Amino acid sequence: MQQIRLTFLGVLAAVSVAIPIVAEANPPHDEQIEARRDLRAGNVHSLRDIERQVLPTMRGLQYLGPEYDPEAMAYRLKFIRDGRVVFVDVDARTGQVRGHR
């Protein structure tokens, strides 16, 4: 029984050491990193260009900020007015507004 307990503790120790290594090999997805990479590659418009285009059309709404979806290559700009949230989806490649929600 003592041998089984020691073997179990040895396996447990090895696994606990390996978990941080696996976590470092797969860093969390960061939308800002993806957006910068796509911008440097010339695949998308800059967020500043998108904001210059969209913000003036959203008078009366408070701008809360952007999100970037690297898979869709789209920006989502978030606004609020009177407790109502409005999203504006913009194609990051073309700069065209896809829609409001």
Backbone torsions as a table, in degrees:
resi	resn	phi	psi	omega
1	MET	NA	-38.9	178.2
2	GLN	-61.3	-40.4	-179.3
3	GLN	-64.2	-40.4	178.9
4	ILE	-64.7	-43.0	179.7
5	ARG	-62.2	-42.8	178.9
6	LEU	-66.5	-40.1	178.1
7	THR	-63.5	-44.4	178.6
8	PHE	-60.5	-45.2	179.2
9	LEU	-63.8	-36.0	177.4
10	GLY	-65.5	-43.1	177.7
11	VAL	-64.9	-43.8	179.1
12	LEU	-60.1	-42.3	178.4
13	ALA	-64.2	-41.7	-179.9
14	ALA	-64.8	-41.0	179.4
15	VAL	-66.7	-41.9	-178.4
16	SER	-65.6	-28.5	176.1
17	VAL	-76.1	-35.7	-176.6
18	ALA	-75.4	-27.5	-176.8
19	ILE	-59.5	-47.3	177.6
20	PRO	-63.0	-31.4	178.9
21	ILE	-66.2	-43.1	177.9
22	VAL	-64.5	-41.3	-180.0
23	ALA	-62.5	-38.7	178.9
24	GLU	-70.8	-31.3	-179.9
25	ALA	-70.1	-24.2	-179.6
26	ASN	-122.2	77.2	-177.7
27	PRO	-64.7	155.1	179.7
28	PRO	-63.7	148.0	179.5
29	HIS	-69.1	129.9	-178.3
30	ASP	-122.7	113.6	-176.5
31	GLU	-63.7	-30.3	178.3
32	GLN	-67.6	-40.3	177.3
33	ILE	-62.2	-44.7	179.5
34	GLU	-63.3	-42.0	-179.9
35	ALA	-63.3	-43.5	178.7
36	ARG	-63.8	-40.9	179.7
37	ARG	-62.4	-45.5	179.7
38	ASP	-66.4	-35.7	178.4
39	LEU	-67.1	-46.9	178.8
40	ARG	-61.5	-33.5	179.4
41	ALA	-76.5	-7.1	179.6
42	GLY	79.0	17.8	-177.0
43	ASN	-87.3	-21.2	-175.5
44	VAL	-137.5	160.9	172.4
45	HIS	-76.3	155.9	177.4
46	SER	-72.5	154.1	176.9
47	LEU	-59.2	-40.4	-179.5
48	ARG	-59.8	-41.4	177.5
49	ASP	-63.2	-42.6	179.6
50	ILE	-63.8	-44.9	179.6
51	GLU	-63.2	-40.3	178.4
52	ARG	-60.8	-31.6	-179.8
53	GLN	-79.4	-43.2	-170.5
54	VAL	-89.1	-42.6	-173.0
55	LEU	-54.7	-42.6	179.7
56	PRO	-62.9	-21.9	-179.5
57	THR	-84.9	-5.4	-175.2
58	MET	-111.1	42.9	-178.9
59	ARG	-59.3	140.5	178.6
60	GLY	87.7	-6.5	177.8
61	LEU	-109.3	145.8	177.2
62	GLN	-89.9	129.0	180.0
63	TYR	-82.0	124.3	-179.0
64	LEU	-97.9	-24.7	178.2
65	GLY	137.0	174.6	-176.2
66	PRO	-105.8	164.6	165.5
67	GLU	-133.8	154.5	177.4
68	TYR	-125.5	131.8	176.8
69	ASP	-109.0	103.7	-176.2
70	PRO	-67.1	-28.4	179.6
71	GLU	-71.0	-41.0	178.9
72	ALA	-87.4	-10.9	-173.6
73	MET	50.0	57.1	-177.2
74	ALA	-139.8	146.9	171.6
75	TYR	-98.9	144.4	171.1
76	ARG	-121.5	115.4	178.3
77	LEU	-97.3	133.8	-174.0
78	LYS	-111.6	130.5	-179.6
79	PHE	-129.0	163.5	175.8
80	ILE	-145.0	144.5	173.2
81	ARG	-151.8	128.0	178.8
82	ASP	51.8	40.9	177.9
83	GLY	78.3	-0.2	-179.7
84	ARG	-101.2	125.6	-179.9
85	VAL	-90.9	136.0	178.6
86	VAL	-125.1	130.6	176.6
87	PHE	-108.6	138.5	173.6
88	VAL	-119.2	117.6	179.5
89	ASP	-95.6	129.5	-176.0
90	VAL	-128.1	131.1	175.3
91	ASP	-68.9	115.8	-175.9
92	ALA	-69.4	-23.9	-179.9
93	ARG	-75.1	-40.6	-174.9
94	THR	-104.6	-21.7	-174.7
95	GLY	82.9	2.8	-179.0
96	GLN	-81.0	136.1	176.0
97	VAL	-70.7	127.1	179.5
98	ARG	-86.3	-30.2	-179.8
99	GLY	165.8	169.1	177.4
100	HIS	-116.0	144.3	174.6
101	ARG	-139.6	NA	NA
